[in-house]
Amino acid sequence: MPAESNEVLSKLLDIQLIELTAEITHLKEEAAAWENVAVAIYVLKEKNLAIFCQ
């Protein structure tokens, strides 16, 4: 991930406010080495189901 794209994510990770999950979505073999992998990055958050069950 380019540095200019991850400044906020980096800060949130540093203070352990979020946890990220990532996966490779596709590869472009014809692209330059630094551009040939596409990824999806997810921020997962637990929901408090108790408020929905009342």
N, C-alpha and C positions, 0 to 999 in steps of 0.2 A: 504494500500500500504506500503510495507516495507520501512523503513527510507533510506536504501542505494539506493533505486530506485527513490526517490523523491527529492533529494537535489536540482537539477536544477529547477524542477517544483516549489518547494517551494520558491526559490529565485525570480523566475519570477512572481509568485502570489503576493509575498510581495511588489514588486515594481509596481504592477497592470499593468504589461505588457501584460498579457494574462488572459483569462477567461476559466475555465474548465467546461466541462459537463461530467457527468459519468452515467453509468447505469450498473446494475447487469446483467451479461450475462448468468450465470448458477450457480447452487449450487451443491456441492458434499456432500451429507449427511453423507457419510462414512468417510470423511476426518476429521482431527483435527479441532477444532473450529477456529483457526487462518488461516486455509487453505481451508475452505469449501466454500468460496464465490469468484467467479471470476468476475472481473469488466472490463469494457472498459472505457477508459478515452480519451476524445476528446478535442482538442484545436481548437476552431472555430475562423476563421478570415474572416472578411468581404472583399469582392473583390470590387475594384473600377471598376464598370461596365462602367463608362464613357470612359475608354480607349478602350473598346471593341466596343463601339457604334459609333466611329468616322469613 
